[in-house]
Amino acid sequence: MMKFLVVGALSTASLYFAQNFPASAIPENLKKNADVVIRKNFTTVQINKIDEIRYQYNKVTTVLNKDGDSKAAIYIPYQKGDNISNVKVTIYDEAGKKVKSFSKSDFNDFANNPQGIFYSDNRVLALSYTSAYYPYTVDFSYELTDENTVFIPDFVPFSSNNTSLEESQLKIINKSGIELKTKNYPSKYNYTSVIESGNSTEKTYSYKNVPAIDDDFMVPEPVKILPKVGFSLVQFNLAGRKGTLNNWKDFGVWYYNNLVEPVAVSTPAIKSEIAALKLEGSTEDKVKKLFQHMQSKTRYIFVGLGIGGWLPMMPDEVNKKGYGDCKGLTNYMKTLLNEAGIPSNYCIINSSASQVSFDPDFPSMGGNHAILMVPTEKGNIWLENTSQQIAFNHLSYSTTDRNVLAVTPKGIELINTPVYKAEQNKEKQLLKINLNEDNSITGEGNFYYTGSQYDFNLGFINLDPKEKNDALKRRFKTLNFEKVEMKNFINDRDKALITYDIDFKTNNFSKKVGSSLLFRAVPIFTDDIYKTDESRELPFEVRQSYEDDYEIAFTLPKGYKIDETPTDSNITSEFGSYKISFVKSDAQVKVVRKIQIIKGIYPKEKYNEYVSFRKKIMNMDNSKILITKI
């Protein structure tokens, strides 16, 4: 993935460096739901010229418990050419008494490889510190001078759950004479707001007393709740290459000329490779064959070299070595298509579980991933080039339903990725179950997954048989398998479809009631806990639409008859629908169940309605069938 330096809003005010911040001074409302409290978070950003920007940071964080350690990690991300100075770290105990201090010489220098980077120009200075006592406070400051002015971090209160903020301030001083564009994005839920003061050359932004967002059930990610301020310098530098950011068109032309076109270079070896494939048929047929050929010979490894970590590897290098990151593999695939006479667009995207799109009205450098789009008369073909297993023309849940920056010679076009409807994110489950008099069951099942539910099953591919069976036990833990065996696993990369079969046995499934057996109508069910909340403070989010179709055939033991089945049920709401029915015969009862859930962010006032909807479903799933000995 592409490296995007995101530096939190910190500060250099020496006034705060002298304080010791006792934990007792933290307001009670900021301790609620918090693992850490950011006491002071001050940054000064001074833009001196098109290729020089100076950051001064000071962040003071009180860690309340062990879960907060990672949120107060002490590190400095940087690139080759950055100048880092005045590094100071002071640790205080609960009372605000100094425990220890550190300087730059105490830091270790590593490749910045959160995703297993193979080699990279992106580095990180990191200090390892573990406290034996809680709470403790970390006072961390440093200065950094960067020649790359295309990235000016957004100003947000914080980026993670269970973090609260006493005070944060960003002072931005523009001495460059270049226009700095800003945009304020208010919280949609009035969670907090930014305070702004100053003039066009020196502005100060601040937040005060922002409570933590609890990692509560179905709460949206902080990025969807909190406000932010965005910044974009109209003229910028990236590793010695200067450009303009007046609009997406200008920026796209610069991006294409500097980061796409120079590396989309074919070679005789690539030409021979394409010729040997003897591509035939429609454009879709050709793209599919090329894509699956590319998958068969490459693997994903992060490579962060090049212009600020944004320049892809050369196609010949990927071709020879058989690996690349999202940029390199996407550029390689683009080059293969070029050689086949098929145009495509290199696309930058925000890849995350929460859908984040680029602002059409505020151009800025961003994104963390690259994919490819192939325009055809029948519609766009989307290619995720980093996976050897993912299906053709299928995007995962982390890249659907948002826009991309499609880079063309004429500029950037903002294009939306596909939105998968509930019926496209589907699980189909067919179970044939034999009921036994000793309360056990044996059976077989057929499973079928598409859309985002296809994505959630790709992890099975690289597991050996025992690992697959163990993973099934964990996934379907509510059935409490005594034994289970997965068979016939198929990843259909043409249709984005995963199927597999299982054989299983479970003890103590039914319960004896005199001469009768009582058992649950739906064997595999959700064990989520839904509780009403009259004081809920935030909206709730259903992140994915999906549809589950179950058909469960119970075969009775010899000498038994069906005594009671639940009443058929049909539930409909704005959140989705649910239907269950029961079909009886002499030796069998068949349960047909269908649930459809509609994604969205819903207001907090409707949370209890949603809980009621899910509880009704769980009650029907938990309804019992009674069979009696003849």
C-alpha positions in Angstrom: 0.0 0.0 0.0 1.1 3.6 -0.6 2.7 5.4 2.3 0.7 8.4 3.5 2.4 10.2 6.3 -0.3 11.0 8.9 1.1 13.0 11.7 -1.2 13.8 14.6 -1.8 17.3 15.7 0.9 17.9 18.3 2.7 21.1 19.6 5.8 22.9 20.5 4.7 25.3 23.2 7.4 25.1 25.8 4.9 26.3 28.3 3.4 22.8 28.3 6.7 21.0 28.3 7.4 22.4 31.8 4.1 21.0 33.3 3.8 17.6 34.8 0.1 16.8 34.3 -1.0 14.8 37.4 -3.7 12.3 36.5 -6.0 13.7 39.2 -6.4 16.9 37.1 -8.2 15.0 34.3 -12.0 15.9 34.3 -14.2 13.0 35.1 -16.1 13.3 31.8 -12.9 12.7 29.9 -12.1 9.5 31.8 -15.4 7.9 30.8 -14.8 5.2 28.2 -11.2 6.3 27.8 -8.0 4.2 27.7 -5.9 7.3 27.1 -6.5 11.0 27.6 -4.6 13.4 25.3 -3.8 16.3 27.7 -2.2 18.6 25.3 -1.7 18.1 21.6 -0.1 21.1 19.9 1.4 21.5 16.5 3.0 24.4 14.7 3.2 24.0 10.9 5.4 26.6 9.2 5.4 26.6 5.4 8.6 28.3 4.3 8.6 27.7 0.6 7.4 25.2 -2.0 9.9 22.6 -0.9 10.2 23.3 2.8 7.7 22.7 5.6 8.6 22.6 9.3 6.6 20.8 11.9 7.0 21.3 15.6 5.1 18.8 17.8 4.3 18.3 21.4 1.9 15.7 22.6 1.1 14.8 26.2 -0.9 11.6 26.8 -2.0 10.0 30.0 -2.4 6.3 29.8 -5.1 5.0 32.1 -4.8 1.3 31.6 -3.0 -1.4 29.6 -5.3 -1.1 26.6 -4.0 2.4 26.2 -0.3 1.6 25.8 -0.5 1.2 22.0 -2.4 4.6 21.7 0.6 6.3 23.4 3.3 4.6 21.3 6.4 6.8 20.9 7.5 7.0 17.3 8.4 9.4 14.5 7.6 8.4 10.9 9.9 10.0 8.4 11.4 9.7 4.9 14.9 9.9 3.5 15.8 13.6 3.5 13.7 14.6 6.5 15.5 16.4 9.3 14.5 15.4 12.8 15.6 17.4 15.8 14.9 18.4 19.4 13.5 15.0 20.3 12.4 14.9 24.0 10.4 12.3 25.9 9.5 12.6 29.6 7.6 10.0 31.6 5.5 11.0 34.6 3.8 8.9 37.2 0.2 9.2 38.4 1.0 12.2 40.7 2.9 14.0 37.9 6.3 13.1 39.3 9.1 12.7 36.7 10.0 9.0 36.2 12.4 9.0 33.3 13.5 11.1 30.3 14.8 10.1 26.9 16.4 11.8 23.9 16.8 11.0 20.2 19.8 8.7 20.9 17.5 6.4 22.8 15.3 5.7 19.7 15.8 2.8 17.3 15.5 3.3 13.6 13.4 0.8 11.6 11.8 0.3 8.2 8.2 1.6 8.5 6.6 -1.8 7.9 3.2 -2.1 9.4 2.3 -4.5 6.5 5.4 -6.5 6.1 7.4 -4.1 4.0 10.2 -5.7 2.1 12.3 -2.6 1.6 11.4 1.0 1.9 12.5 4.6 2.0 9.8 5.1 4.7 11.4 4.9 8.1 10.4 5.2 11.7 12.3 6.2 14.9 10.7 4.3 17.7 11.2 4.3 21.5 10.1 1.2 23.4 8.7 2.0 26.9 6.7 -0.2 29.2 5.3 1.1 32.5 4.6 -1.2 35.4 2.0 1.2 36.8 -1.1 3.0 35.6 -1.9 5.7 35.0 1.3 7.3 33.6 1.9 10.2 31.3 4.1 10.5 28.2 5.3 14.0 27.2 6.7 13.7 23.7 8.0 16.5 21.4 10.2 16.8 18.3 10.7 18.9 15.2 10.7 17.7 11.6 11.6 19.6 8.4 10.2 18.0 5.2 10.8 18.9 1.6 7.6 17.2 0.5 4.8 19.8 0.8 2.0 17.9 -0.9 1.0 16.3 2.4 -0.4 18.5 5.2 -2.2 16.3 7.7 -5.9 16.9 8.5 -6.6 18.4 11.9 -8.8 16.0 13.9 -9.3 15.6 17.6 -8.2 11.9 17.6 -8.3 8.9 15.3 -9.2 5.9 17.6 -11.9 4.8 19.9 -11.5 5.1 23.7 -9.4 8.2 23.4 -10.4 11.6 24.8 -8.9 15.0 24.5 -8.4 17.9 26.8 -6.9 20.4 24.4 -5.5 20.3 20.9 -4.2 23.2 18.8 -2.8 23.5 15.3 -1.0 26.7 14.4 -0.3 27.0 10.7 2.1 29.8 9.5 2.4 30.3 5.8 5.5 32.3 4.8 5.7 30.8 1.3 3.5 33.2 -0.5 1.6 30.2 -2.0 -2.1 30.0 -1.4 -3.1 27.4 1.2 -6.6 26.1 0.8 -8.5 24.9 3.8 -11.9 23.3 4.4 -13.8 22.7 7.6 -15.8 19.5 7.8 -18.2 19.8 10.8 -19.3 16.8 12.8 -22.5 15.4 11.3 -23.6 14.5 14.8 -22.5 17.7 16.6 -20.0 15.7 18.6 -17.6 18.7 18.9 -16.4 21.6 16.7 -13.2 23.3 15.8 -12.4 26.8 17.1 -10.7 29.0 14.4 -8.8 32.3 14.7 -6.1 34.3 12.9 -5.6 35.5 9.3 -4.6 34.2 5.9 -0.9 33.9 6.8 -1.2 32.6 10.4 -4.2 30.7 11.6 -4.9 28.7 14.8 -7.4 25.8 15.1 -8.3 24.1 18.3 -10.5 21.5 20.0 -11.2 21.4 23.7 -12.7 18.8 26.0 -13.7 16.1 23.5 -15.0 12.9 25.3 -14.0 9.5 24.1 -15.9 7.5 21.6 -16.6 4.2 23.2 -15.9 1.0 21.2 -19.6 0.4 21.6 -21.8 -2.0 19.8 -22.2 -0.9 16.1 -20.8 2.6 16.7 -19.4 4.2 13.5 -15.6 4.7 13.3 -14.3 8.1 14.6 -13.7 9.3 11.1 -17.5 9.3 10.5 -18.3 11.1 13.8 -15.6 13.7 14.4 -15.0 17.0 12.6 -11.8 17.7 10.7 -10.0 20.5 8.9 -8.4 19.7 5.6 -5.4 21.6 4.1 -4.0 21.7 0.6 -1.1 23.9 -0.8 -1.9 25.1 -4.3 1.7 24.6 -5.4 3.6 21.7 -3.9 6.7 19.6 -4.1 7.1 15.8 -3.9 10.7 14.5 -4.0 11.8 17.4 -6.2 8.9 17.3 -8.6 6.7 20.4 -8.3 3.1 20.6 -9.2 -0.2 22.5 -8.7 -3.3 21.5 -6.8 -5.8 24.1 -8.0 -8.2 21.3 -9.1 -8.4 17.6 -9.7 -7.7 18.1 -13.4 -4.4 19.9 -12.8 -3.3 17.5 -10.1 -4.3 14.5 -12.2 -2.2 15.7 -15.2 0.8 16.1 -12.8 0.1 12.7 -11.2 -0.1 11.0 -14.6 3.0 12.7 -16.0 5.1 12.0 -12.9 3.8 8.9 -11.2 2.0 6.8 -13.9 3.3 7.4 -17.4 7.0 7.2 -16.7 6.8 3.7 -15.2 4.2 2.2 -17.6 7.0 0.9 -19.8 6.8 -2.4 -21.7 9.8 -4.5 -22.6 10.5 -7.2 -25.2 10.0 -9.9 -22.6 6.5 -8.5 -21.7 5.6 -8.2 -25.4 6.6 -11.9 -25.9 4.6 -12.9 -22.8 1.4 -11.2 -24.1 1.9 -12.7 -27.6 2.2 -16.2 -26.1 -1.1 -15.9 -24.4 -2.9 -15.7 -27.7 -5.7 -13.5 -26.4 -9.1 -14.0 -28.0 -12.7 -13.2 -27.5 -14.4 -10.1 -26.0 -12.5 -7.4 -24.0 -13.8 -9.0 -20.8 -12.4 -12.4 -21.9 -9.0 -10.9 -22.6 -8.8 -8.9 -19.4 -9.8 -11.9 -17.4 -7.1 -14.1 -19.0 -4.5 -11.4 -18.4 -5.6 -10.8 -14.8 -5.5 -14.4 -13.8 -2.2 -14.9 -15.6 -0.8 -12.0 -13.6 -2.1 -13.5 -10.4 -0.5 -16.8 -11.2 3.0 -15.3 -11.3 3.1 -12.5 -8.7 2.7 -12.0 -5.0 2.2 -9.0 -2.8 5.1 -7.4 -0.9 5.2 -3.8 0.1 7.8 -1.8 -1.7 8.1 1.8 -0.5 10.8 3.2 -2.7 10.4 5.9 -5.3 8.9 9.4 -5.2 7.7 9.7 -1.6 6.7 6.1 -1.6 4.2 6.8 -4.4 6.1 5.8 -7.5 5.4 2.2 -8.6 8.0 -0.3 -9.4 8.9 -0.7 -13.1 6.9 -3.5 -14.8 10.1 -5.2 -15.9 11.2 -5.5 -12.3 7.8 -6.9 -11.2 8.0 -9.3 -14.2 11.4 -10.6 -13.3 11.0 -10.8 -9.5 7.4 -11.9 -9.3 6.4 -9.5 -6.5 5.3 -5.9 -5.9 3.0 -3.8 -3.8 -0.4 -2.4 -4.8 1.3 0.3 -6.9 3.7 -2.0 -8.6 1.3 -4.8 -9.3 -1.4 -2.3 -10.5 1.1 -0.6 -12.8 2.3 -4.0 -14.1 -1.3 -5.1 -14.9 -1.8 -1.8 -16.6 1.3 -2.4 -18.7 0.1 -5.9 -19.7 -3.2 -4.4 -20.8 -1.5 -1.6 -22.7 0.5 -4.2 -24.6 -2.8 -6.0 -25.4 -4.3 -2.8 -26.7 -6.7 -2.4 -23.8 -6.8 1.0 -22.1 -7.1 1.2 -18.3 -7.0 3.7 -15.5 -4.7 3.6 -12.5 -6.9 4.4 -9.5 -6.1 5.7 -6.0 -8.5 4.7 -3.2 -9.1 4.9 0.5 -9.1 1.2 1.5 -10.8 0.6 4.9 -13.7 -1.2 6.5 -15.4 2.2 6.8 -16.3 3.8 3.4 -14.2 6.9 3.0 -14.4 8.9 -0.3 -12.5 11.9 -1.7 -14.1 15.3 -1.7 -14.9 16.3 -5.3 -14.7 20.0 -4.2 -11.4 19.8 -2.3 -8.5 18.3 -4.2 -5.7 17.0 -2.1 -3.1 14.2 -2.0 -4.5 11.1 -0.2 -5.5 7.5 -0.4 -3.7 4.4 0.8 -4.2 1.9 -2.0 -4.1 1.4 -5.8 -6.4 -0.6 -8.0 -7.1 -0.7 -11.7 -10.3 0.1 -13.7 -10.9 -1.0 -17.2 -13.6 0.9 -19.0 -15.7 -1.2 -21.5 -18.9 -0.8 -23.4 -20.6 -3.1 -20.9 -19.4 -1.2 -17.9 -16.2 -0.8 -15.8 -14.1 -3.8 -14.9 -12.4 -3.4 -11.5 -9.2 -5.3 -10.7 -7.7 -5.8 -7.2 -4.1 -6.8 -8.1 -2.6 -7.6 -4.7 -4.4 -10.9 -4.1 -3.5 -14.2 -5.8 -6.9 -15.6 -4.8 -9.5 -12.9 -5.3 -11.9 -13.3 -8.2 -11.9 -11.4 -11.5 -13.8 -8.1 -11.5 -14.5 -8.3 -7.8 -13.7 -5.7 -5.2 -13.7 -6.6 -1.5 -15.8 -4.9 1.2 -12.8 -2.6 1.9 -12.9 -0.9 -1.5 -16.6 -1.0 -2.6 -19.1 1.9 -2.2 -16.7 4.8 -2.4 -15.0 6.9 -5.0 -11.5 6.6 -6.6 -9.1 9.0 -8.2 -8.9 7.6 -11.7 -5.7 9.0 -13.2 -5.9 9.8 -16.9 -3.7 11.9 -19.2 -6.3 14.7 -19.1 -6.6 14.7 -15.3 -8.2 12.9 -12.4 -11.8 11.6 -12.7 -13.7 10.7 -9.5 -15.4 7.4 -10.2 -17.5 5.4 -7.8 -16.7 1.7 -7.2 -19.5 -0.8 -7.2 -22.1 -1.0 -4.4 -23.1 -4.6 -3.6 -26.7 -5.1 -2.7 -27.9 -7.4 0.0 -28.7 -10.2 -2.4 -25.2 -9.9 -3.9 -23.5 -10.4 -0.4 -25.1 -13.8 0.0 -24.7 -16.9 2.1 -26.7 -20.0 1.1 -26.7 -22.9 3.5 -28.3 -26.3 2.9 -28.2 -28.7 5.9 -29.4 -32.3 6.0 -29.5 -33.4 9.6 -30.3 -36.8 11.0 -31.8 -36.6 14.5 -30.7 -39.5 16.9 -32.5 -40.7 20.0 -29.3 -40.1 22.1 -29.8 -36.3 21.5 -26.9 -36.2 19.0 -27.2 -35.3 15.3 -25.1 -36.2 12.3 -25.3 -34.4 9.0 -23.9 -32.8 5.9 -24.0 -29.3 4.7 -23.4 -27.3 1.5 -22.3 -23.7 1.8 -22.3 -21.0 -0.9 -20.9 -17.4 -0.6 -20.8 -14.3 -2.8 -20.0 -10.6 -2.5 -18.6 -9.5 0.8 -19.4 -13.0 2.3 -17.1 -14.3 -0.4 -14.3 -12.0 1.0 -14.8 -13.4 4.5 -14.2 -16.9 3.3 -11.0 -16.3 1.3 -9.0 -17.0 4.4 -9.8 -20.7 4.1 -7.7 -21.0 0.9 -4.3 -21.2 2.4 -5.2 -23.5 5.3 -4.4 -27.2 5.4 -7.3 -29.6 6.0 -6.9 -29.7 9.8 -6.7 -25.9 10.0 -9.9 -25.7 7.8 -11.7 -28.0 10.2 -10.5 -26.1 13.3 -11.6 -22.8 11.7 -15.1 -24.2 11.0 -15.4 -25.2 14.7 -14.6 -21.6 15.7 -16.9 -20.1 13.1 -19.9 -22.3 13.9 -19.1 -22.6 17.6 -22.8 -22.3 18.5 -23.4 -25.8 17.0 -20.5 -27.2 19.2 -19.3 -29.8 16.7 -17.9 -33.0 18.2 -16.3 -33.5 14.8 -16.5 -31.7 11.4 -14.8 -32.1 8.1 -14.7 -29.6 5.3 -14.7 -31.1 1.8 -14.7 -29.9 -1.9 -13.6 -26.3 -1.2 -13.8 -24.3 -4.4 -12.9 -20.7 -5.1 -14.5 -19.9 -8.4 -12.4 -16.9 -9.5 -14.6 -16.4 -12.6 -17.8 -15.8 -10.6 -16.5 -14.6 -7.2 -18.1 -17.6 -5.6 -16.8 -19.9 -2.8 -18.5 -23.2 -2.1 -17.7 -26.1 0.2 -19.3 -29.1 1.9 -19.1 -30.4 5.4 -19.8 -33.6 7.3 -20.4 -33.2 11.0 -21.6 -34.7 14.3 -22.8 -32.8 17.4 -23.8 -34.2 20.7 -26.5 -32.9 23.1 -28.3 -31.0 20.3 -31.8 -32.0 21.4 -33.3 -32.4 24.8 -35.5 -35.2 26.1 -38.9 -34.3 27.4 -40.5 -37.6 28.5 -40.9 -39.6 25.4 -40.3 -36.6 23.2 -37.3 -34.7 21.8 -37.1 -30.9 21.7 -34.6 -29.1 19.5 -33.8 -25.7 18.0 -35.2 -24.9 14.6 -32.0 -23.1 13.3 -28.8 -25.0 14.3 -26.3 -22.4 13.2 -27.2 -19.0 14.5 -25.7 -15.6 15.7 -24.8 -15.3 19.3 -24.6 -11.5 19.3 -26.2 -9.9 22.3 -28.6 -7.1 21.6 -29.5 -4.8 24.5 -31.7 -1.8 24.5 -30.0 1.5 25.4 -32.2 4.4 26.4 -29.2 6.7 26.8 -27.4 5.9 23.6 -25.4 9.0 22.6 -24.2 8.1 19.0 -25.8 6.7 15.8 -25.3 3.0 14.9 -23.9 1.6 11.7 -24.7 -1.6 9.8 -21.6 -1.8 7.7 -22.6 -4.3 5.1 -25.9 -5.3 3.5 -26.3 -9.1 3.2 -28.7 -11.9 2.6 -28.7 -15.4 4.2 -30.8 -18.2 2.8 -31.0 -21.4 4.9 -32.8 -24.7 4.1 -32.5 -27.2 6.9 -34.0 -30.7 6.5 -34.3 -32.6 9.8 -34.8 -36.4 9.4 -36.6 -37.9 12.4 -35.5 -41.1 14.2 -37.5 -44.2 13.4 -40.6 -44.5 15.5 -41.1 -40.7 15.9 -43.6 -38.3 14.6 -43.8 -34.5 14.5 -45.7 -33.1 17.4 -45.3 -29.3 17.3 -43.6 -26.8 15.0 -43.5 -23.0 15.4 -45.8 -20.8 13.5 -44.4 -19.4 10.2 -43.2 -15.8 10.7 -42.5 -12.8 8.4 -40.9 -9.6 9.8 -40.3 -6.5 7.8 -38.6 -3.2 8.9 -36.4 -0.4 7.4 -33.4 -2.4 8.6 -34.3 -5.5 6.5 -36.6 -8.5 6.5 -36.8 -12.0 7.9 -39.0 -15.0 6.9 -39.1 -18.5 8.3 -41.4 -21.3 7.4 -41.8 -25.0 8.4 -42.8 -27.8 6.0 -43.8 -31.1 7.6 -43.9 -34.7 6.2 -44.0 -38.1 7.8 -40.3 -38.5 8.4 -39.0 -35.0 8.0 -39.4 -31.4 8.9 -37.9 -28.7 6.7 -37.0 -25.3 7.9 -36.7 -22.5 5.3 -35.2 -19.3 6.6 -34.3 -16.0 4.8 -32.8 -12.9 6.4 -31.9 -9.7 4.6 -30.1 -6.8 6.3 -29.7 -3.3 4.8 -26.6 -1.4 5.6 -26.6 2.3 6.7 -25.9 4.7 9.5 -29.0 5.0 11.5 -29.9 7.7 14.1 -29.5 6.8 17.8 -33.2 7.3 18.3 -33.8 4.2 16.2 -31.3 1.9 18.0 -33.9 0.3 20.2 -36.1 -0.3 17.2 -33.2 -2.2 15.6 -32.6 -4.2 18.8 -36.3 -5.1 18.8 -36.0 -6.2 15.1 -33.0 -8.4 15.9 -34.5 -9.9 19.0 -37.6 -11.0 17.1 -35.3 -12.7 14.6 -33.3 -14.4 17.4 -36.5 -15.6 19.1 -37.7 -17.2 15.9 -34.3 -18.8 15.3 -34.4 -20.1 18.8 -38.0 -21.5 18.5 -38.3 -25.2 19.1 -39.6 -28.2 17.2 -41.1 -31.1 19.2 -41.2 -34.7 18.0 -42.7 -37.5 20.0 -42.2 -41.2 20.0 -45.1 -43.1 18.4 
